[in-house]
Amino acid sequence: MNYIKIMILSWLLMSCQPSESSTKVLRLAHTLPENHVVHTAMLHMSKIIAEKSQGKMDLKIFAGGQLGKESDTVALVQLGGIDMTKVSAAAMENFVSEVGIFTLPYVFKDSAHYWEFLESESGKELLQKGKKVGLRGITYYDAGARSFYTLDKMIEKPADLEGMKIRVMGSRNCQDAINALGAQAQSIPYGELYSALQQRVVLGGENNPPSFVTSRHYEVCKYYSLNEHSRIPDMLVMSQVNWEKLTDEEQEIIQFAADESRKLQRQLWEEETSKALREVQKHGVAILYPDKVPFTARCVDLLKQVKNPLILQYLEEIKAMESNHAE
């Protein structure tokens, strides 16, 4: 979707807003399927908004890319054409450099460590960094840990990745991390990855267990090494312009509903992750929990290259939290 099309769609959506005496309609668009746990959490959010506002506010959700791909919906939110969207922190890094903390490898010890930071004052501060580009952070959603799945062999140690072309997201940090681990990072659109694996353009990918299932990549990749090199959250963001048009009470209702949706999504994500691992095993996928020490060791120099002072501050805080999550 080009800029002109985005402008036209934005105008059409805004022109459809009801009169002031009607229910205030908010529009949320995302690219995930309706059976995704993030969508389920958003439906929960919509229900709470309707209940708390006594029907004066209505959150309408457009799922499955109805309003375009993720970059399109982000642009619409910035323009105020729609109110909210879900965006990966990896994509938000293009707007807010500090969000790059999440695309660095082996920053978090485990899920609990990761969520302690997200829900800390610094995590909340980071969520709001997008306001300067018109993207107000509302809440984080869990997107799990990313690990390697491959065509020909299990990744037991970094040396197993040497010379292997592995599909990676477009984030520079993500690419640098995979290269540091010994592989050759290849940026391929996610929708093209299945055929790229079939044709051996790449020999593997990296993602969380639920996405490994929904993408059906387990049909071609029979080795899944849960090395968990990164944890990159999803972020629910709202148009800063549209947020400022709301009353204090309306803002409080939206934030409360979003916080409640996060709690549900975290619970559902854990359940979905366990279910996904059982599912791929039924389809003949071998699963390994490798020793992470050799992998983290390969990323030490990469982390030392970080220059952004705020990211360095966050890294220190995250390191300090690590003692709360000793094995």
URCORRA-V615063 format. One record per backbone hydrogen bond with DSSP energy under -0.5 kcal/mol. NH is the residue of the N-H (numbers start at 1). CO is the residue of the C=O. If there is no record, write none. Layout:
NH|CO  NH|CO
This chain:
6|2  7|3  8|4  9|5  10|6  11|7  12|8  13|9  14|10  15|11  16|12  16|13  17|14  22|19  24|56  25|23  26|24  26|58  28|60  29|84  30|62  36|33  40|36  41|37  42|38  43|39  44|40  45|41  46|42  47|43  48|44  49|45  50|46  51|47  52|48  53|49  54|51  55|50  56|53  58|24  60|26  60|58  62|28  63|61  64|32  65|30  66|63  68|65  72|69  73|69  74|70  75|71  76|72  77|73  78|74  79|75  80|76  80|77  81|76  82|76  83|27  84|27  85|237  86|29  87|235  89|233  91|88  92|88  93|89  94|91  95|92  96|92  99|96  100|97  101|98  102|99  103|100  104|101  106|229  107|104  114|110  115|111  116|112  117|113  118|114  119|115  120|117  123|117  124|120  125|121  126|122  127|123  128|124  128|125  129|126  131|128  132|129  133|130  134|131  135|130  136|134  136|238  138|236  139|236  141|234  146|230  147|207  148|225  149|205  150|223  151|203  156|154  160|157  161|158  162|159  163|182  164|161  166|164  166|184  167|204  168|186  175|171  176|172  177|173  178|174  179|175  180|176  181|177  182|179  183|178  184|164  185|183  186|166  188|168  188|186  192|189  193|190  196|192  197|193  198|194  199|195  200|197  201|196  202|196  203|165  204|165  205|149  207|147  212|208  213|209  214|210  215|211  216|213  217|212  218|212  219|216  220|217  221|217  222|150  222|220  223|150  224|286  225|148  226|224  226|288  227|225  229|146  230|146  232|144  233|231  234|141  235|87  236|139  237|85  237|235  238|136  239|83  240|134  243|239  244|240  245|242  246|243  251|247  252|248  253|249  254|250  255|251  256|252  257|253  258|254  259|255  260|256  261|257  262|258  263|259  264|260  265|261  266|262  267|263  268|264  269|265  270|266  271|267  272|268  273|269  274|270  275|271  276|272  277|273  278|274  279|275  280|276  281|277  282|278  283|279  283|280  284|281  285|280  286|222  288|224  290|288  296|292  297|293  298|294  299|296  300|297  303|299  304|300  305|301  305|302  306|303  312|308  313|309  314|310  315|311  316|312  317|313  318|314  319|315  320|316  321|317  322|318  322|319  323|320  324|321  325|322  326|323
